[in-house]
Amino acid sequence: MAKTHDPLDQLIGEERPSRWQRLRSRFARLFMKEIERGEYKRRVITPVIVGVLVAILGYYVIGAILVHVVDDDTDFAVAEPTAGGSLAVDTAVALIRREVDEHGWTANDPFFYPGWILDNKPNYQQGIIYALSRFTIEMSDQIGRARGSSLVDEDLDQAVGMLRIPGDRWTFEFSNLLVPTVSADQEYRRAADALERYNQRLAAGDAVFERRADNLLRTLDRIAADLGSSSAGIAEHLETQGGWIIDTTADDIFYATKGRLYGYTMILQALAIDFADVIEANGLTAVWEQMIASLRQAVALSPWIVISGAPDSQSLPSHLSGLGFYLLRARTQLREASDVLRN
C-alpha cells in the first residue's frame, strides 16, 4: 500500500531554518574560510621570515668571522725595501697598505657590511694608524728636515694631515646631510703614496733624512710620552671599571693600545736599522733590544676574551693590567735610551 504524504507531517518533521540561522551559517562558513586562509599564510610566510632572519644572521656572523683579522706579526718585513731610503718609512707604507687593502679597513664599515659588528679589529687598526701618524709627525718636524727652521717636506706634510683623519669616516657623513666625502681608507692610501714618494726622492738624493742622535732622542721622547698617555688611560679604566664581570669597553682599550704598541714596535725595529750607527756609537744596542723585547711581549698578548678583573683579583684575570705592565716596562727602557743619548 503506497505511503501517503500528509502536509501536516511535513510541517512537523521538517522544520525549515530561519533567516537568522541561515545568515549565521553563512558567516560561520566565511569565518572558517578566513581561518583556513590565515593558517595557510602562517604556514607559508613564517618559514620565509625565519629563513630571511637566519640568512641575515649568517651573513653578519660568518662575514665577521672571515673579515676579523688582528695581524700582530712582529716579524712582518717590507717585501722590497727602497735602496737608499728609510726602512722605517717603508715599514709605515707597508703597514698602511696591509691594513687598508689586504686585511680590509673596518672602522668605517656601514651597517650593511659584516665588519660593522666588529670592534676589536677596528680598534686595533686605528691604534696602528695612530702610531704611524705619530711617527710621521716626527718625520715632518725633525728627521725629514735639515733643521727646525728649514722648510717642511711637502710629501711628509701631506701624509701627516691624511693620517690624522678619523678612522671611522665613511664616504657619506650622516652628520653632514649625507654629503659625499673622502673616506678614511682612501685618505690613508694617499698618505702611503705620499710617504712612498718621499722615500723615492730620499733614495734619489732629493729629500732629507737626518740620522742625528738628537733627532732620534726627540722621537724616543715623543713615543715614551705617548705610551705614558696610554698607561694613564688603562689606569683610569681600572680605577673606575676594574673588577666588573661585564665590561664592554675593556676590549676596546686593550686592542687600541695593542695596535698602538704594535705600530711603535715595527717602527722602532726599523729605526734600529736607519740609526744603526747612532745606536752603536752610543752603546744603545743592549737597551734597544730589551725595549723591543718588552714591546713584543705586550703585542703577543692575545686573550680570547678580554677580562677586566681588578689588579689584585685572585679569581678574574686583568688583561689590561698585564698589557699595562709590559707597556710601562717598554716606556722605562725608552727613557733609558733617551738618557743615554742625552748624556
PATITI-883135 format. One record per residue (C-alpha): residue number from 0; x, y, z. Coordinates in nm, 3 decimals. Layout:
<recs>
+-----+---------+---------+---------+
! pos !       u !       v !       w !
+-----+---------+---------+---------+
! NUM !       X !       Y !       Z !
...
+-----+---------+---------+---------+
</recs>
This chain:
<recs>
+-----+---------+---------+---------+
! pos !       u !       v !       w !
+-----+---------+---------+---------+
!   0 !   0.000 !   0.000 !   0.000 !
!   1 !   0.156 !   0.331 !  -0.106 !
!   2 !   0.267 !   0.569 !   0.164 !
!   3 !   0.084 !   0.896 !   0.167 !
!   4 !   0.245 !   1.229 !   0.249 !
!   5 !   0.046 !   1.430 !   0.490 !
!   6 !   0.123 !   1.807 !   0.464 !
!   7 !   0.087 !   1.832 !   0.840 !
!   8 !   0.351 !   1.562 !   0.890 !
!   9 !   0.591 !   1.753 !   0.667 !
!  10 !   0.547 !   2.071 !   0.870 !
!  11 !   0.608 !   1.887 !   1.196 !
!  12 !   0.900 !   1.663 !   1.084 !
!  13 !   1.092 !   1.903 !   0.861 !
!  14 !   1.150 !   2.238 !   1.023 !
!  15 !   1.288 !   2.490 !   0.783 !
!  16 !   1.586 !   2.702 !   0.913 !
!  17 !   1.502 !   3.058 !   0.997 !
!  18 !   1.656 !   3.357 !   0.819 !
!  19 !   1.877 !   3.425 !   1.120 !
!  20 !   2.003 !   3.066 !   1.119 !
!  21 !   2.085 !   3.085 !   0.751 !
!  22 !   2.269 !   3.415 !   0.799 !
!  23 !   2.466 !   3.279 !   1.097 !
!  24 !   2.559 !   2.969 !   0.897 !
!  25 !   2.682 !   3.183 !   0.612 !
!  26 !   2.901 !   3.393 !   0.843 !
!  27 !   3.035 !   3.078 !   1.006 !
!  28 !   3.141 !   2.941 !   0.669 !
!  29 !   3.310 !   3.271 !   0.580 !
!  30 !   3.484 !   3.279 !   0.919 !
!  31 !   3.615 !   2.925 !   0.872 !
!  32 !   3.748 !   3.018 !   0.531 !
!  33 !   3.930 !   3.315 !   0.681 !
!  34 !   4.079 !   3.092 !   0.949 !
!  35 !   4.192 !   2.843 !   0.688 !
!  36 !   4.336 !   3.126 !   0.478 !
!  37 !   4.521 !   3.268 !   0.783 !
!  38 !   4.659 !   2.927 !   0.869 !
!  39 !   4.784 !   2.891 !   0.513 !
!  40 !   4.951 !   3.229 !   0.527 !
!  41 !   5.119 !   3.142 !   0.855 !
!  42 !   5.239 !   2.811 !   0.717 !
!  43 !   5.391 !   2.985 !   0.415 !
!  44 !   5.505 !   3.325 !   0.546 !
!  45 !   5.651 !   3.219 !   0.882 !
!  46 !   5.921 !   2.995 !   0.731 !
!  47 !   6.006 !   3.270 !   0.484 !
!  48 !   6.052 !   3.525 !   0.764 !
!  49 !   6.256 !   3.280 !   0.970 !
!  50 !   6.470 !   3.198 !   0.666 !
!  51 !   6.540 !   3.565 !   0.595 !
!  52 !   6.636 !   3.629 !   0.959 !
!  53 !   6.867 !   3.326 !   0.961 !
!  54 !   7.026 !   3.441 !   0.633 !
!  55 !   7.086 !   3.791 !   0.773 !
!  56 !   7.231 !   3.649 !   1.094 !
!  57 !   7.455 !   3.412 !   0.897 !
!  58 !   7.570 !   3.696 !   0.672 !
!  59 !   7.683 !   3.904 !   0.969 !
!  60 !   7.829 !   3.622 !   1.179 !
!  61 !   8.008 !   3.431 !   0.903 !
!  62 !   8.112 !   3.753 !   0.728 !
!  63 !   8.251 !   3.897 !   1.051 !
!  64 !   8.449 !   3.579 !   1.118 !
!  65 !   8.601 !   3.595 !   0.770 !
!  66 !   8.677 !   3.967 !   0.795 !
!  67 !   8.816 !   3.963 !   1.150 !
!  68 !   9.198 !   3.968 !   1.128 !
!  69 !   9.421 !   4.105 !   1.404 !
!  70 !   9.766 !   4.081 !   1.246 !
!  71 !  10.025 !   4.115 !   1.524 !
!  72 !  10.316 !   3.954 !   1.341 !
!  73 !  10.623 !   4.142 !   1.471 !
!  74 !  10.839 !   3.961 !   1.214 !
!  75 !  10.648 !   4.132 !   0.932 !
!  76 !  10.903 !   4.270 !   0.687 !
!  77 !  10.894 !   4.502 !   0.389 !
!  78 !  10.897 !   4.295 !   0.071 !
!  79 !  11.120 !   4.530 !  -0.129 !
!  80 !  11.294 !   4.799 !   0.081 !
!  81 !  11.380 !   5.118 !  -0.105 !
!  82 !  11.753 !   5.118 !  -0.172 !
!  83 !  11.895 !   5.435 !  -0.021 !
!  84 !  11.566 !   5.518 !   0.153 !
!  85 !  11.441 !   5.483 !   0.509 !
!  86 !  11.335 !   5.138 !   0.626 !
!  87 !  11.106 !   5.298 !   0.887 !
!  88 !  10.921 !   5.490 !   0.615 !
!  89 !  10.898 !   5.175 !   0.402 !
!  90 !  10.757 !   4.992 !   0.705 !
!  91 !  10.493 !   5.260 !   0.762 !
!  92 !  10.387 !   5.238 !   0.396 !
!  93 !  10.371 !   4.858 !   0.408 !
!  94 !  10.163 !   4.858 !   0.728 !
!  95 !   9.914 !   5.108 !   0.589 !
!  96 !   9.867 !   4.910 !   0.270 !
!  97 !   9.841 !   4.582 !   0.460 !
!  98 !   9.569 !   4.705 !   0.695 !
!  99 !   9.372 !   4.904 !   0.439 !
! 100 !   9.396 !   4.682 !   0.132 !
! 101 !   9.498 !   4.329 !   0.235 !
! 102 !   9.307 !   4.295 !   0.561 !
! 103 !   9.037 !   4.549 !   0.478 !
! 104 !   8.970 !   4.865 !   0.677 !
! 105 !   8.670 !   4.801 !   0.904 !
! 106 !   8.650 !   5.103 !   1.133 !
! 107 !   8.424 !   5.288 !   0.886 !
! 108 !   8.219 !   4.992 !   0.762 !
! 109 !   7.850 !   5.091 !   0.718 !
! 110 !   7.575 !   4.886 !   0.880 !
! 111 !   7.522 !   4.667 !   0.573 !
! 112 !   7.880 !   4.531 !   0.590 !
! 113 !   7.955 !   4.239 !   0.824 !
! 114 !   8.255 !   4.426 !   0.964 !
! 115 !   8.010 !   4.672 !   1.117 !
! 116 !   7.954 !   4.440 !   1.415 !
! 117 !   8.328 !   4.411 !   1.490 !
! 118 !   8.508 !   4.622 !   1.749 !
! 119 !   8.842 !   4.454 !   1.828 !
! 120 !   8.982 !   4.471 !   1.475 !
! 121 !   8.874 !   4.833 !   1.414 !
! 122 !   9.029 !   4.946 !   1.742 !
! 123 !   9.348 !   4.755 !   1.669 !
! 124 !   9.378 !   4.904 !   1.320 !
! 125 !   9.317 !   5.256 !   1.444 !
! 126 !   9.584 !   5.202 !   1.710 !
! 127 !   9.835 !   5.113 !   1.438 !
! 128 !   9.745 !   5.419 !   1.232 !
! 129 !   9.779 !   5.639 !   1.540 !
! 130 !  10.136 !   5.515 !   1.598 !
! 131 !  10.222 !   5.566 !   1.231 !
! 132 !  10.073 !   5.914 !   1.245 !
! 133 !  10.289 !   5.996 !   1.548 !
! 134 !  10.600 !   5.874 !   1.363 !
! 135 !  10.508 !   6.073 !   1.052 !
! 136 !  10.479 !   6.388 !   1.262 !
! 137 !  10.833 !   6.329 !   1.388 !
! 138 !  10.948 !   6.276 !   1.033 !
! 139 !  10.792 !   6.605 !   0.929 !
! 140 !  10.908 !   6.805 !   1.232 !
! 141 !  11.255 !   6.661 !   1.292 !
! 142 !  11.403 !   6.378 !   1.089 !
! 143 !  11.278 !   6.484 !   0.746 !
! 144 !  11.423 !   6.835 !   0.758 !
! 145 !  11.774 !   6.968 !   0.795 !
! 146 !  11.698 !   7.197 !   1.089 !
! 147 !  11.390 !   7.319 !   1.269 !
! 148 !  11.392 !   7.642 !   1.068 !
! 149 !  11.408 !   7.469 !   0.727 !
! 150 !  11.109 !   7.404 !   0.504 !
! 151 !  10.878 !   7.112 !   0.584 !
! 152 !  10.887 !   6.836 !   0.326 !
! 153 !  10.568 !   6.862 !   0.120 !
! 154 !  10.505 !   6.487 !   0.095 !
! 155 !  10.561 !   6.434 !   0.468 !
! 156 !  10.331 !   6.727 !   0.548 !
! 157 !  10.056 !   6.577 !   0.331 !
! 158 !  10.097 !   6.236 !   0.495 !
! 159 !  10.064 !   6.391 !   0.842 !
! 160 !   9.733 !   6.555 !   0.752 !
! 161 !   9.590 !   6.243 !   0.590 !
! 162 !   9.681 !   6.009 !   0.876 !
! 163 !   9.503 !   6.241 !   1.120 !
! 164 !   9.166 !   6.166 !   0.956 !
! 165 !   8.938 !   5.977 !   1.200 !
! 166 !   8.933 !   5.608 !   1.112 !
! 167 !   8.552 !   5.584 !   1.119 !
! 168 !   8.493 !   5.840 !   0.845 !
! 169 !   8.295 !   5.683 !   0.561 !
! 170 !   8.218 !   5.803 !   0.207 !
! 171 !   7.898 !   5.969 !   0.334 !
! 172 !   7.872 !   6.167 !   0.656 !
! 173 !   7.533 !   6.127 !   0.824 !
! 174 !   7.608 !   6.432 !   1.038 !
! 175 !   7.656 !   6.640 !   0.723 !
! 176 !   7.336 !   6.559 !   0.533 !
! 177 !   7.498 !   6.263 !   0.355 !
! 178 !   7.730 !   6.490 !   0.156 !
! 179 !   7.992 !   6.272 !  -0.020 !
! 180 !   8.342 !   6.299 !   0.125 !
! 181 !   8.674 !   6.115 !   0.113 !
! 182 !   8.669 !   5.808 !   0.336 !
! 183 !   8.939 !   5.731 !   0.593 !
! 184 !   9.081 !   5.437 !   0.399 !
! 185 !   9.112 !   5.650 !   0.086 !
! 186 !   9.300 !   5.916 !   0.282 !
! 187 !   9.533 !   5.653 !   0.428 !
! 188 !   9.611 !   5.521 !   0.081 !
! 189 !   9.704 !   5.874 !  -0.023 !
! 190 !   9.921 !   5.904 !   0.287 !
! 191 !  10.103 !   5.584 !   0.188 !
! 192 !  10.153 !   5.726 !  -0.162 !
! 193 !  10.298 !   6.048 !  -0.017 !
! 194 !  10.537 !   5.857 !   0.210 !
! 195 !  10.640 !   5.641 !  -0.083 !
! 196 !  10.714 !   5.949 !  -0.293 !
! 197 !  10.923 !   6.092 !  -0.011 !
! 198 !  11.127 !   5.773 !   0.019 !
! 199 !  11.187 !   5.760 !  -0.355 !
! 200 !  11.310 !   6.120 !  -0.351 !
! 201 !  11.527 !   6.036 !  -0.050 !
! 202 !  11.684 !   5.749 !  -0.243 !
! 203 !  11.744 !   5.988 !  -0.533 !
! 204 !  11.907 !   6.245 !  -0.303 !
! 205 !  11.622 !   6.497 !  -0.332 !
! 206 !  11.492 !   6.466 !   0.027 !
! 207 !  11.634 !   6.484 !   0.378 !
! 208 !  11.663 !   6.211 !   0.644 !
! 209 !  11.878 !   6.343 !   0.928 !
! 210 !  12.033 !   6.049 !   1.110 !
! 211 !  12.139 !   6.256 !   1.409 !
! 212 !  12.134 !   6.150 !   1.772 !
! 213 !  11.919 !   6.449 !   1.875 !
! 214 !  11.652 !   6.355 !   1.620 !
! 215 !  11.642 !   6.000 !   1.750 !
! 216 !  11.628 !   6.134 !   2.107 !
! 217 !  11.326 !   6.353 !   2.036 !
! 218 !  11.148 !   6.069 !   1.858 !
! 219 !  11.201 !   5.834 !   2.154 !
! 220 !  11.081 !   6.104 !   2.396 !
! 221 !  10.762 !   6.157 !   2.196 !
! 222 !  10.689 !   5.784 !   2.179 !
! 223 !  10.757 !   5.746 !   2.552 !
! 224 !  10.522 !   6.036 !   2.628 !
! 225 !  10.251 !   5.876 !   2.416 !
! 226 !  10.295 !   5.542 !   2.594 !
! 227 !  10.258 !   5.730 !   2.920 !
! 228 !   9.924 !   5.862 !   2.796 !
! 229 !   9.816 !   5.508 !   2.705 !
! 230 !   9.919 !   5.385 !   3.050 !
! 231 !   9.717 !   5.661 !   3.215 !
! 232 !   9.411 !   5.557 !   3.012 !
! 233 !   9.445 !   5.197 !   3.128 !
! 234 !   9.494 !   5.304 !   3.492 !
! 235 !   9.188 !   5.528 !   3.481 !
! 236 !   8.974 !   5.249 !   3.341 !
! 237 !   9.092 !   5.001 !   3.604 !
! 238 !   9.015 !   5.250 !   3.881 !
! 239 !   8.661 !   5.311 !   3.759 !
! 240 !   8.561 !   4.984 !   3.590 !
! 241 !   8.812 !   4.721 !   3.704 !
! 242 !   8.657 !   4.416 !   3.868 !
! 243 !   8.331 !   4.427 !   3.674 !
! 244 !   8.248 !   4.094 !   3.512 !
! 245 !   8.067 !   4.266 !   3.227 !
! 246 !   8.288 !   4.539 !   3.081 !
! 247 !   8.210 !   4.635 !   2.723 !
! 248 !   8.494 !   4.886 !   2.690 !
! 249 !   8.788 !   4.683 !   2.825 !
! 250 !   8.845 !   4.508 !   2.491 !
! 251 !   8.826 !   4.842 !   2.306 !
! 252 !   9.103 !   4.988 !   2.522 !
! 253 !   9.304 !   4.666 !   2.507 !
! 254 !   9.307 !   4.638 !   2.129 !
! 255 !   9.352 !   5.010 !   2.064 !
! 256 !   9.657 !   5.006 !   2.294 !
! 257 !   9.785 !   4.681 !   2.147 !
! 258 !   9.759 !   4.828 !   1.796 !
! 259 !   9.948 !   5.137 !   1.905 !
! 260 !  10.221 !   4.923 !   2.064 !
! 261 !  10.243 !   4.709 !   1.752 !
! 262 !  10.287 !   5.016 !   1.531 !
! 263 !  10.562 !   5.150 !   1.756 !
! 264 !  10.732 !   4.809 !   1.770 !
! 265 !  10.753 !   4.789 !   1.393 !
! 266 !  10.876 !   5.148 !   1.355 !
! 267 !  11.137 !   5.116 !   1.631 !
! 268 !  11.267 !   4.791 !   1.483 !
! 269 !  11.311 !   4.971 !   1.151 !
! 270 !  11.466 !   5.279 !   1.314 !
! 271 !  11.729 !   5.049 !   1.464 !
! 272 !  11.844 !   4.991 !   1.104 !
! 273 !  11.810 !   5.355 !   0.995 !
! 274 !  12.002 !   5.480 !   1.301 !
! 275 !  12.235 !   5.182 !   1.336 !
! 276 !  12.549 !   5.400 !   1.354 !
! 277 !  12.399 !   5.626 !   1.624 !
! 278 !  12.280 !   5.332 !   1.833 !
! 279 !  12.613 !   5.154 !   1.811 !
! 280 !  12.818 !   5.469 !   1.877 !
! 281 !  12.620 !   5.541 !   2.195 !
! 282 !  12.625 !   5.185 !   2.326 !
! 283 !  12.247 !   5.151 !   2.297 !
! 284 !  12.231 !   4.806 !   2.139 !
! 285 !  12.150 !   4.611 !   2.458 !
! 286 !  11.894 !   4.864 !   2.586 !
! 287 !  11.731 !   4.879 !   2.243 !
! 288 !  11.699 !   4.502 !   2.223 !
! 289 !  11.542 !   4.488 !   2.571 !
! 290 !  11.298 !   4.761 !   2.475 !
! 291 !  11.193 !   4.576 !   2.160 !
! 292 !  11.157 !   4.253 !   2.362 !
! 293 !  10.920 !   4.423 !   2.607 !
! 294 !  10.712 !   4.567 !   2.323 !
! 295 !  10.694 !   4.228 !   2.154 !
! 296 !  10.573 !   4.067 !   2.477 !
! 297 !  10.299 !   4.327 !   2.506 !
! 298 !  10.190 !   4.278 !   2.144 !
! 299 !  10.190 !   3.898 !   2.186 !
! 300 !   9.912 !   3.918 !   2.447 !
! 301 !   9.603 !   3.786 !   2.271 !
! 302 !   9.332 !   3.666 !   2.510 !
! 303 !   9.026 !   3.502 !   2.359 !
! 304 !   8.809 !   3.725 !   2.578 !
! 305 !   8.942 !   4.044 !   2.740 !
! 306 !   8.856 !   4.031 !   3.110 !
! 307 !   8.881 !   4.343 !   3.319 !
! 308 !   8.937 !   4.195 !   3.661 !
! 309 !   9.073 !   4.403 !   3.946 !
! 310 !   9.455 !   4.418 !   3.952 !
! 311 !   9.459 !   4.228 !   4.284 !
! 312 !   9.185 !   3.981 !   4.189 !
! 313 !   9.254 !   3.617 !   4.275 !
! 314 !   8.975 !   3.479 !   4.057 !
! 315 !   8.943 !   3.701 !   3.748 !
! 316 !   9.248 !   3.799 !   3.539 !
! 317 !   9.309 !   4.158 !   3.439 !
! 318 !   9.434 !   4.159 !   3.083 !
! 319 !   9.458 !   4.537 !   3.086 !
! 320 !   9.694 !   4.518 !   3.384 !
! 321 !   9.912 !   4.265 !   3.201 !
! 322 !   9.927 !   4.485 !   2.893 !
! 323 !   9.999 !   4.789 !   3.109 !
! 324 !  10.290 !   4.612 !   3.280 !
! 325 !  10.477 !   4.549 !   2.955 !
! 326 !  10.384 !   4.895 !   2.830 !
! 327 !  10.541 !   5.063 !   3.133 !
! 328 !  10.843 !   4.838 !   3.110 !
! 329 !  10.898 !   4.939 !   2.746 !
! 330 !  10.843 !   5.305 !   2.837 !
! 331 !  11.109 !   5.282 !   3.109 !
! 332 !  11.353 !   5.135 !   2.860 !
! 333 !  11.269 !   5.412 !   2.612 !
! 334 !  11.356 !   5.663 !   2.882 !
! 335 !  11.682 !   5.482 !   2.947 !
! 336 !  11.773 !   5.504 !   2.579 !
! 337 !  11.684 !   5.874 !   2.581 !
! 338 !  11.902 !   5.935 !   2.886 !
! 339 !  12.198 !   5.769 !   2.714 !
! 340 !  12.153 !   5.984 !   2.405 !
! 341 !  12.106 !   6.295 !   2.620 !
! 342 !  12.431 !   6.233 !   2.808 !
+-----+---------+---------+---------+
</recs>
